[in-house]
Amino acid sequence: MDVQSSDSGRPASPEAGGGRAVEVGPLRLAGTLAIPLGARSAIVFVHGSGSSRHSPRNIAVARALNARGFATLLFDLLRGDEDAERHKVFDIPLLAERLLRAIAWMKTQEPRLALGLFGASTGAAAALVVAAALADDIGAVVSRGGRPDLAGPVLGDVHAPTLLIVGGADEVVLDLNRWAFDRLRGTKALEVVPGASHLFPEPGAMEQVIAHAAGWFERFLPAPGRGGAIPGGSEDIHAVS
């Protein structure tokens, strides 16, 4: 790899991806929060167009990060009554504002945790906009099949170490990521998963995404204070209240 240098959460039933259900921020956006014992960093997921906190790909990444001792927050950027408003999934300022509120909520719930962002599709653009705005608060950013080009005007203001992961067969998105990569000024890397298409459905593709993302967060965020969680083990994950 070539690297260049508020409302309270309300615990409910366990979510399918591990962790507990919470309501995030003043809009009470539905979310899933998992905090392994000894966690010192949390990854906030920013899903892309047509997706939600139930994305099986993001859940797979979150569970792998939990197993390595990272806390994770997956949440819906849009309310249920907004899902049919297709234009909102491409409204980067709106998505960034929702993410800012989620981060503010997270900091009130777990102020001790350092923060990283994991964005997919249009969510990656929102993550980069927020990373530029909160330069002192975001320790690392990872984009999976993202559209960082949609954050174009602020790419040069992103100081957090940023990893762009793209499928080698996702040619249009790969070109857009290369364009964005050239405009990032901080520590950055571009990982191309050979033969993978946009959603990384190919055998072994998501495993490579997970390995790259976890390695990036482990490099730039504080490591767990002690052993990480047992994958899927509810006894090693707690919810805020």
N, C-alpha and C positions, 0 to 999 in steps of 0.2 A: 504494500500500500504506500503510495506516494503522499506524504503529509507535508503541507505547507503551513511553514510557520506563519354587615354580613350576617348571612344566615348560617346557623350551625348545621353540620351534617347530622343526619338522622339515621342511625343504624336500622336496617330492616333485615330481610332474609338474605342469605349468602347468594351472591351472583354466580352465574355460570362460569365465569372466568376466574373465580377465586376472589376473596375480599368481601366487602360489605357494601350494600347500597347506601348512597348518600345523596343529599340534595345540595347542589353547588351554587353558591352565590345568591344574590337577591332574586334572580329569576328561578331559583330552585331547579336548576338543570339536573336531570337524572345522571348519576355517576356511580362508578365503582371504585372504591378506594381500598388498596391493600398495602399494609405496612409490616414487612417482616421485622422480627425482633432484631435490634441492633442496627437498623437502617440509619444511614446518615445522609442519604440523598433520595429524592423522589423524582420520578419521570412523569411528566404530564403529557398525555397523548392528545393529539389534535387530528381527528379523523378527517377524511376527505369527502368529496362530493358523493352523495348517494350512500354514505356509510353511517355508522353509529358506534356507540360504545360496545355494541355486540359484534363488531367485526371479528371474525375468527382469526384473521391474520394479526390484528393488533392484540387480541387476547393471547395468542401464542407468544408474541414478543413480550407482553407484560408478565406472563407466567414465568418465562425464562429469566426475565430481569428480577422477579421476586425470588427465584431460586438462587440468584447471585447476591441477594441482600438489598436490592433496590425497592423502595416503595413505588407504587404506581397509582395514577389517577386516570381512569378513562371516563369521559363524560360526553353527553350529547351537546353539541354547540347550538343546536336549534331546539326549540320547544316542539312538542307534538303537533301543535296547531300550525307550525311553520314548515313542516316537512313537505307540504304540497307546493310551497312557494319556491320553485326551482331556482329562481334567480339568486336566492339568498345563499345557496351553496357556493356561489362564485363571488359573493360579496366579501372580499378580503377585509376591508375595514370593519365590517360587522363581525366576522369571525374573529378578528384580532381583538376587538373590544370584548367579546365573550371570553376569550382566552385570558385577557388581562383581569377580568373579574374572577375567573376561576383561580388564577394565580394569587390574587389578593385573598380569596377565601382560603386557599391552601396555606398561605403564610399565617393566617390567624389560627388555623387548626394545628399546624405542625411547623412553627417558626424555626425549629432547630434544623430542619432538613434543607440541604442545598437542592437546587432545582435544575433539571434538564428538560428538554422538550423533544418529543418524537412526533413528527408530522408526516402525514400521507396525503398525496394528491394536493388539493387546494389547501388542506390543513397545514402543509409544509410552508406555504407562503405566509399564512397567518402566524405560524411559529417564528418565522424570520422577522416579520414586522415587529412582533413582541420582543424578540431578542434584541433588536435594534433599540427599542424604546426602553428596555429594562437591562441596560448593559451591565449593571452591577449585580443583578439578581439571577441571571441565567448562566449556568456554568458550561453547558454544552447543548448542541442541537444535532438531531439526526433526522434526515428526510428519507422516506421510503417511497420510491416511485412518485416523488413530489413534483410540484410546479413552483419551484423557487423563483422562476422568471416573473411570476405574478407579484413578487415583492420587489421588483426591479429598482424603484427609486431609493430604497433603503438598504440594498445589499451591501453597499460600501460602509454602512454604519453598524454592521453586525460584528461584534467583537468576540462573541462566544465561539469556541471551536466548533466547526460545522462539518458534518459528514453527509454527503449526498450519495445515496444508494439507488442505482438504477439498473433495470434489466437490460442486458445486451441486445435483446430482440425488440425492445421498446424504443424504436429508433427516433421517433419524433420527440418523445419525452427526454431521451438521452441528449439530443441536440439542445433542447431547452435547458437542461441541467448544465451542459458544458458552457452555454452562454452565461448562466447565472454564476457558475463556478469562477469564471474569469473576472467577475465583478465583486466577488467576496474578497475582502482585504485581510481578514484575520487568518488564524490557523484553520486549515481546511483540507478536506480530502474528498475525492470522487472514487467510489467503488462501483465497478460494473460487474454484475453477476452474469457470467457468460450464458447465453441462450435463454435467459429468463424474459418473459413478457411482463406486461404492466402490473399484474396482480401476483406475480411470482408463484404460479400454480405448479410449475415444473418440479419434478422430484429433486429434493435437496435444495431448491432455491430459497425457500423461507429459512431453512437452517443456516444458509450463508448470510441472509439478512440479519438473523438473530446474532450470529457470531460477530459480524461487523459492528452492529449497534451496541451490543454488550461491551465489546472491546473498547469502543469509543468512550462510552460512559465511564467505564472502569479507569480509563486513562485520565479523564479530565474532571471527574467528580469524586468527592470523598468516598472512600471504601467503607463497607459495613464495619461496625465496631466489633462484631464477632460473627460467628457462622451465620450464613444466610438461611432462608426458609426452606423447608422441605416442599418440593413442588406440590401444590394443591393441598398442603397441610394447613387446615384452618387453625390449628393450635399455634401456628407460627405467624398468623396474620391477625391484626386487630383493626377495629374500626374506630374512627373518632366519634365523639358524641358532643 
